[in-house]
Amino acid sequence: MNARFEGTADYVATEDLTVAVNAAITLQRPLLVKGEPGTGKTELARQVAQSLGAPMIEWNIKSTTKAQQGLYEYDAVSRLRDSQLGEERVHDVKNYIRQGKLWQAFTAPERVVLLIDEVDKADIEFPNDLLQELDRMEFHVYETGETIRAENRPIVIITSNNEKELPDAFLRRCFFHYIRFPDMETMKKIVEVHHPGIKGDLLTAALTQFFELREMQGLKKKPSTSEVLDWLKLLLAEDLTAEDLKRDGASALPKLHGALLKNEQDVHLFERLAFMARGQRR
């Protein structure tokens, strides 16, 4: 397995991001990646796994997810039912223990990349409840009396959309990196990966509109990288040109704006600003 992450052909990794990934690997600490939605945080873990030739285990966090589920779950209800039915399997408690994602990562035959995705969706205590297990890379199974230890310490990547503050004790144990929104030149490289050969004038016109849209004051949801890629896909499918994207000053919404603006408040905001701009030109 390669020891360092250098990016991949399918993922444009900035220098500071590759430094962060390799620092976390060297320190053997979880890499906590923050950034607004659509900046490639989840995809980063997949590309790190691909680059290093490592299997990937993905734990998608929801608002109802508990830390214990990442270790294991004991199905006492099924065991009680089986005991009432006289099932033979009831005598071995291991038949009722379901391994969690951390258990799978700790006992994998080779080093894996473990993605804990959107950690800030869970309860505020969720990160703290995983501190010891991620620090020591082991945990105890009370029902069987065994201790599960990491045979090969996994590379742990944790993503957060910055929706809530994470506990200080948790942050101290992580290597932190904030993925800044790509600038124009980086975005052009990202687009070239997904839409190779796109005409330069179309790309420049589209990205100019896109970044102007993101800069609008009062926008409730700024369009993300994934959304501009979808928008460009539609523009190419419709065979639109840079000339087709030209608007009558500030008087019209971008072509196929539904790929970029995802709520009615932002559409109305855009229309109000365009109306005001028309009035100022008269």
N, C-alpha and C positions, 0 to 999 in steps of 0.2 A: 504494500500500500504506500502511495506517495505520502510524504510527511508534511508537505506544504500546499496550501491553496493558492493557486495563481489565476483563478477565474476559469471560465470555459468559453467555448465558441458561441454558446447560446446565452451567455449571461455577461453583461458588461459590468465588471466590478471595478470600482474606483480604487486608487492606490490605498487610501485610508481604510477602505473596507477590507481589502486583502490583508493589510497590516493587522487589523483588529481580529480577523479570523485566526490568523497564525499566532497572534499573541495569546488568544484564549486557548488554543491547542497546546502551546508551549507551557502555559501556566496550569493547564489541566483544570481550568475553571469554566463554568457555563458562560457562553457568549450571549449577553442580553442585547437584542437588537430592537431599537425603537424607531419610529418614523410614522408618517401619516399613511393611511391605507393606500395600497396600490404602488408602494415604492419598492416592492420586490423582497420583502422580509422573508416570507414563507418560501419563495422560490430560491432564496439564498441557501437555505438548508439543503434543498434538493441538489443544487449545483455543487455545494461543498461535498456532498456524498458522492456525486458523479465524478468530481475532480479527483477525490482521494480514493476512488474505487471501493467505497464502503457502502454496505447496505444501510437503508434508512428506516427508522421507526418513527411514526408520526402520531403525536398525541394532540388531538384538537380539543381545546378547552372550551367549555360552555359555561353559562352562568350557574348551572346546577352541578358542575364537576367538583368532586372532592379529591383532595390529595391522596387519600387512601386508595382510590380507584387506580391510581398510577402504580401502586405497589401490588395489591391483590384484593380480591373480594371473596368473602366466605359466604357461600349460599346455604345458610342454616335452614331456610324454609324447605329447600329440596331434600336436604338430609333428613329432616323431620318426616316429610312425606314418605321418603323411601323406607324409613324405619317402621312406619306404620304399615307399609306394604310388604315388609319382610325382605327387602332387597339385600342381596349379599354385599353390594358395593358400599353399603352404609358403614361398614366396619373400617374403611380407610378414609380418613378425613380429607386426604389429598384429592379425592374424587369431587370434592365440593369447593375447591379453591381455584379461582380463575385468575390467571396471571395478568398483571397490569403491564403497561408499556415500559415502566422502569425495570420490572422483573425481566421482561423479554430482552431489554437492552443490556442488563447486567449479566445475563447468562448466555448471551449470543456467543457462538463459537469464534467470532472475530469482532474487531472493533467496529461499532456502528455509529452513525450519526443519529442522535435522538433529538427530534424537534418537539418542543413544547410550545404549541402555537396559540397565540393570543392569550397569554397568561393573565392579562388584566380583565378578562371577561369574568373570571371566577370571583368568589368571595375574597375580601381583603386578607383573610387569614390563609388563603390557599398557598401563597409563596412561602410563608413562614413554616407551614406544615411540611414542606419538602426540604427545609434547610439541612437537617441532619443527614437525610438520605443522599442528597446531592453532594454534600460535603464529604461524607465518609464513604460514599458509594457502597452502602450496604444497608440492610434493614432486617428486622426480625419478624418471623411468621409465628405468631403466638399459638395458632391452632396446631401446628406441627412441631414447634420448638426449634425449627431450623433458622439459620441466618443465611440470607441471600447476599453474596458479595459479588462485586463486578469482577468477572474473570478478565475482561479487557475493558479498561475504562472508556466509556463512550464519549464522543464529542457531543456536548449538549449545546443546542442552540435554542434560545427562548425568545419569542417575539412578543412585542407589546405595541398596541396602537396608541399608547399614551392616554388612555381614557381615564385612568385613575393612578394615583401615586402608589408606588410599590414600597414595601417596608425597607427601612434602612439596613436591617440585618441581612436581608436578602440581597440588596444591592451591593453590599460589601463583599459578597462571595462571588460576584459576577464580574466579567470583563464587559464593559459597556461600550456600545457604539450606536450613534444616532445616524440613520441614513438620511442625509439631506435630499431635498427634492432635486432631481437632475437639472443642470443648467442646459442651455440650448445645444451646446456642442455634445454634451454627454447624451442628451435625448436623441440627437441625430444618430449617434452610434447605436443606441438601443433600438431605434426604428430600423436601422439598416440590418440588424440581426433578425428582426421579425418580418420586415418587408424589403428584402434585398433588391437593389436595382430601382427603387422608387425615384422618380424624377426629382432633381434638385430643386427646381422652381416650385413644384407642388409641395415638397416637404417644407421648404422655407416659408411659403405662404401659410400652410396649415399650422406649423409650429408657432409662427408669429401670432396668429389668431388665438391659438391655444394658450400661450403665455399671457397674452393681453386679457383673456378671459379669467385666468387664474389671479390676475392682479386686481380685478374689479373689487372695489370696497363693498362690503356687505354681503358677499356671496356666502351662502349657508354651507355649501359643500363644493370645495374646489375640485375640479376634475383631476384625476390621477393619471399616472403613467399607463396603467392598464386601460383606462378609458380613452386616452389619446390613441393608443394602438388599435382599439376597436374602431374609433372614428376614422382613422386612416384606412383601415380595412374596408370600411364602407365607401370611402371616397374612391378607392381603387376599384371596388366592385362596380361603382356607378360610372367609372371611367371619367371622373371629373378632372379638370385641369386647374392650374393656379388661377387662370382667368375666371373660371367658374366660381372660385371662392371669394372673388372680390364682392364686397358689399357696398351698398350706396352710403358711403361714409359710415356712420355708426347707427344706421337706421334699421338694420336687419339682424336677426339671429344668424349664427353660423349655419351653413348647410348641414343638414342631418344632426342638428344640435341635441337631439335626444340621446346621443351617445355620450355627450359631455355634461349636459345639465340634467340632474336627476330628481329635481323637485320643482313644483310649480312656483314656489317663492323666488327661486333663482331665475326662472324664465320671466316672471313678472318684473323682477328687478332689472333684468337686461332690457326689457321692453320699455320700462319707465326711463332708464338712462338714455336709451336711444331716442325716445320722444323728446326729452329735455335737450339732447344734442341737436336735434332737428330744429327746435325752437331757437336755439342760440345762433344757428347759421342763418336764420331768416333776417 
